[in-house]
Amino acid sequence: MQHATAQENLLPGTLDWQMTRFRFDSADTVQTSLIAGLRSSTIEGYASRTSVYPGETIDLMVSVQPACRFTMDVYRLGYYGGTGGRHMCSLGTFDGEPQPVPVETVERLRECNWRPSTTLQIPDDWVSGVYLVKLTRQTHSRAQSYIIFVVKQRKKADVLVQMSDLTWQAYNKWPGLNSIYDDGTPQLWYMGPNVRVSFDRPYSKYCQIVDSPLSCGSGSFLLWEFPLAYWLEAEGYDVAYCSNLDLHDDPGLLETCKVFISVGHDEYWTRTMYNNAAAARDAGVSLLFLSGNSINHDVIPYENQITGAPFRAFARKERFLDEYELMGATTFGPGYGDWTVSNPDHWAFEGTEMKEGDCIPGLVGWEYHGAPFKQIEGLEMLAHSELVGVTPPSAKQKHASPRVGDGKHAAVIYPGPLNNWVFNAGTIWWAQGLSNPPGHIPAKGFFGRVQGPDPRVQRITRNLLARCIGRQRD
């Protein structure tokens, strides 16, 4: 009998999940040109939760300016014969109105307290996945944006993919000025522990490395996580999904999988997340870090100051100084280069025909891992690559051995205690080498466009999953 993900992908898909009409605020409609082009105040929204189980409810909050009627269409993102999504339901039409932008607190926090436009009860037969709600104005412009959330599952799956939504939110500049890094002005770039950001606000358009209007409301999912999800489902893997926050407060999910995957730009974790991942490794779960700059910064969770809902805001606390003990290598910022093989006889390279010194062009970036932690018993380095555009280590990093590396990327692997594995690809762009699904815009490297799907990246990933799952796929 086929598993739920395979059965789901036999159902008819559609390309219509993609937005085709969008309208971002211009310099004429905002106070400063610094925030032009990121926010879509004409229609925008957010969800009351980052993830939900079937049978549970989630509130969807929407603001439209000026007031008009609007609709919602819910899609699950996956493979679906190459279309990338399936239409799950239509909601509305609703009477929309402008909802207020909250006053900024001394912590630069903006927490919306918008009236729910609707409450959605997740049907029992909805399969775990990442879901997009496409919002559409019922006016001549028919401007659109997204709301994003994850549907989890309690039953077992071979693979559990974590969304990096803490990082999405850290870089979110809605309503145009404030992220965890800055207030949008050249004079202030403060990102210390007194600065907070909230999940109770829309996602504005992503503002790094790529320019993708489809990121309006969808965080960074379509940029970094979607190529992995698309490829896994195209390959027929038994896969489920979760939020960063689930690794913090729903660690039982890790007991339902054989392989846990961190993907893309997974920069922000809590210490609790780290401890839960380490415990899962020690209990026999394989960890694949198909990511870069991961487990870089510990964050402090905060409840919503109005509703009391837990973990709806967070602040930076301190750098992780032991991330290499879990990942096998150290996290770093920008650095670009080819993914260069140093250990071609390892089983991870079976069927690739790669030799020592062979490289996968442009796969490392825009942030990376390096400095292997050789004290881990059985750790092997699989790739070691020269880089360009490397950011020099900070003064604090220089005093935190072995954080200062050799300026090179490193990909590593080491065995867990129960015939499981920990693999670290060491690059945000690993999933770019797996697929290029509809709606995805490949990133640009230091010198130009990232190469895109590569059969060697695909084969290495298949080899890893086959060994970690413990059997060949059906």
Secondary structure in CASP SS format (residue, H / E / C, confidence):
PFRMAT SS
TARGET T0000
AUTHOR 0000-0000-0000
METHOD secondary structure of the structure
MODEL  1
M C 1.00
Q C 1.00
H C 1.00
A H 1.00
T H 1.00
A H 1.00
Q H 1.00
E H 1.00
N C 1.00
L C 1.00
L C 1.00
P C 1.00
G C 1.00
T C 1.00
L C 1.00
D C 1.00
W C 1.00
Q C 1.00
M C 1.00
T C 1.00
R C 1.00
F C 1.00
R C 1.00
F C 1.00
D C 1.00
S C 1.00
A C 1.00
D C 1.00
T C 1.00
V C 1.00
Q C 1.00
T C 1.00
S H 1.00
L H 1.00
I H 1.00
A C 1.00
G C 1.00
L C 1.00
R C 1.00
S C 1.00
S C 1.00
T C 1.00
I E 1.00
E E 1.00
G E 1.00
Y E 1.00
A E 1.00
S C 1.00
R C 1.00
T C 1.00
S E 1.00
V E 1.00
Y C 1.00
P C 1.00
G C 1.00
E C 1.00
T E 1.00
I E 1.00
D E 1.00
L E 1.00
M E 1.00
V E 1.00
S E 1.00
V E 1.00
Q C 1.00
P C 1.00
A C 1.00
C E 1.00
R E 1.00
F E 1.00
T E 1.00
M E 1.00
D E 1.00
V E 1.00
Y E 1.00
R E 1.00
L E 1.00
G C 1.00
Y C 1.00
Y H 1.00
G H 1.00
G H 1.00
T C 1.00
G C 1.00
G E 1.00
R E 1.00
H E 1.00
M E 1.00
C E 1.00
S E 1.00
L E 1.00
G E 1.00
T E 1.00
F E 1.00
D E 1.00
G E 1.00
E C 1.00
P C 1.00
Q C 1.00
P C 1.00
V C 1.00
P C 1.00
V C 1.00
E C 1.00
T C 1.00
V C 1.00
E C 1.00
R C 1.00
L C 1.00
R C 1.00
E C 1.00
C C 1.00
N C 1.00
W C 1.00
R C 1.00
P E 1.00
S E 1.00
T E 1.00
T E 1.00
L E 1.00
Q E 1.00
I C 1.00
P C 1.00
D C 1.00
D C 1.00
W C 1.00
V C 1.00
S C 1.00
G E 1.00
V E 1.00
Y E 1.00
L E 1.00
V E 1.00
K E 1.00
L E 1.00
T E 1.00
R E 1.00
Q C 1.00
T C 1.00
H C 1.00
S C 1.00
R C 1.00
A C 1.00
Q E 1.00
S E 1.00
Y E 1.00
I E 1.00
I E 1.00
F E 1.00
V E 1.00
V E 1.00
K C 1.00
Q C 1.00
R C 1.00
K C 1.00
K C 1.00
A E 1.00
D E 1.00
V E 1.00
L E 1.00
V E 1.00
Q E 1.00
M C 1.00
S C 1.00
D H 1.00
L H 1.00
T H 1.00
W H 1.00
Q H 1.00
A H 1.00
Y H 1.00
N C 1.00
K C 1.00
W C 1.00
P C 1.00
G C 1.00
L C 1.00
N C 1.00
S C 1.00
I C 1.00
Y C 1.00
D C 1.00
D C 1.00
G C 1.00
T C 1.00
P C 1.00
Q C 1.00
L C 1.00
W C 1.00
Y C 1.00
M C 1.00
G C 1.00
P C 1.00
N C 1.00
V C 1.00
R E 1.00
V E 1.00
S E 1.00
F C 1.00
D C 1.00
R C 1.00
P C 1.00
Y C 1.00
S C 1.00
K C 1.00
Y C 1.00
C C 1.00
Q C 1.00
I C 1.00
V C 1.00
D C 1.00
S C 1.00
P H 1.00
L H 1.00
S H 1.00
C C 1.00
G C 1.00
S C 1.00
G C 1.00
S C 1.00
F H 1.00
L H 1.00
L H 1.00
W H 1.00
E H 1.00
F H 1.00
P H 1.00
L H 1.00
A H 1.00
Y H 1.00
W H 1.00
L H 1.00
E H 1.00
A H 1.00
E H 1.00
G C 1.00
Y C 1.00
D C 1.00
V E 1.00
A E 1.00
Y E 1.00
C E 1.00
S C 1.00
N H 1.00
L H 1.00
D H 1.00
L H 1.00
H H 1.00
D H 1.00
D C 1.00
P H 1.00
G H 1.00
L H 1.00
L H 1.00
E H 1.00
T H 1.00
C E 1.00
K E 1.00
V E 1.00
F E 1.00
I E 1.00
S E 1.00
V E 1.00
G E 1.00
H E 1.00
D C 1.00
E C 1.00
Y E 1.00
W E 1.00
T C 1.00
R H 1.00
T H 1.00
M H 1.00
Y H 1.00
N H 1.00
N H 1.00
A H 1.00
A H 1.00
A H 1.00
A H 1.00
R H 1.00
D H 1.00
A C 1.00
G C 1.00
V C 1.00
S E 1.00
L E 1.00
L E 1.00
F E 1.00
L E 1.00
S E 1.00
G E 1.00
N C 1.00
S C 1.00
I C 1.00
N C 1.00
H E 1.00
D E 1.00
V E 1.00
I E 1.00
P E 1.00
Y E 1.00
E C 1.00
N C 1.00
Q C 1.00
I C 1.00
T C 1.00
G C 1.00
A C 1.00
P C 1.00
F C 1.00
R C 1.00
A E 1.00
F E 1.00
A E 1.00
R E 1.00
K E 1.00
E E 1.00
R E 1.00
F C 1.00
L C 1.00
D C 1.00
E H 1.00
Y H 1.00
E H 1.00
L H 1.00
M H 1.00
G C 1.00
A C 1.00
T E 1.00
T E 1.00
F E 1.00
G E 1.00
P E 1.00
G C 1.00
Y E 1.00
G E 1.00
D E 1.00
W E 1.00
T E 1.00
V E 1.00
S C 1.00
N C 1.00
P C 1.00
D C 1.00
H C 1.00
W H 1.00
A H 1.00
F H 1.00
E C 1.00
G C 1.00
T C 1.00
E C 1.00
M C 1.00
K C 1.00
E C 1.00
G C 1.00
D C 1.00
C E 1.00
I E 1.00
P E 1.00
G E 1.00
L E 1.00
V E 1.00
G C 1.00
W C 1.00
E E 1.00
Y E 1.00
H E 1.00
G E 1.00
A C 1.00
P C 1.00
F C 1.00
K C 1.00
Q C 1.00
I C 1.00
E C 1.00
G C 1.00
L C 1.00
E E 1.00
M E 1.00
L E 1.00
A E 1.00
H E 1.00
S E 1.00
E E 1.00
L C 1.00
V E 1.00
G C 1.00
V C 1.00
T C 1.00
P C 1.00
P C 1.00
S C 1.00
A H 1.00
K H 1.00
Q H 1.00
K H 1.00
H C 1.00
A C 1.00
S C 1.00
P C 1.00
R C 1.00
V C 1.00
G C 1.00
D C 1.00
G C 1.00
K E 1.00
H E 1.00
A E 1.00
A E 1.00
V E 1.00
I E 1.00
Y E 1.00
P E 1.00
G C 1.00
P C 1.00
L C 1.00
N C 1.00
N C 1.00
W E 1.00
V E 1.00
F E 1.00
N E 1.00
A C 1.00
G C 1.00
T E 1.00
I H 1.00
W H 1.00
W H 1.00
A H 1.00
Q H 1.00
G H 1.00
L C 1.00
S C 1.00
N C 1.00
P C 1.00
P C 1.00
G C 1.00
H C 1.00
I C 1.00
P C 1.00
A C 1.00
K E 1.00
G C 1.00
F C 1.00
F C 1.00
G C 1.00
R E 1.00
V C 1.00
Q C 1.00
G C 1.00
P C 1.00
D C 1.00
P H 1.00
R H 1.00
V H 1.00
Q H 1.00
R H 1.00
I H 1.00
T H 1.00
R H 1.00
N H 1.00
L H 1.00
L H 1.00
A H 1.00
R H 1.00
C H 1.00
I H 1.00
G C 1.00
R C 1.00
Q C 1.00
R C 1.00
D C 1.00
END
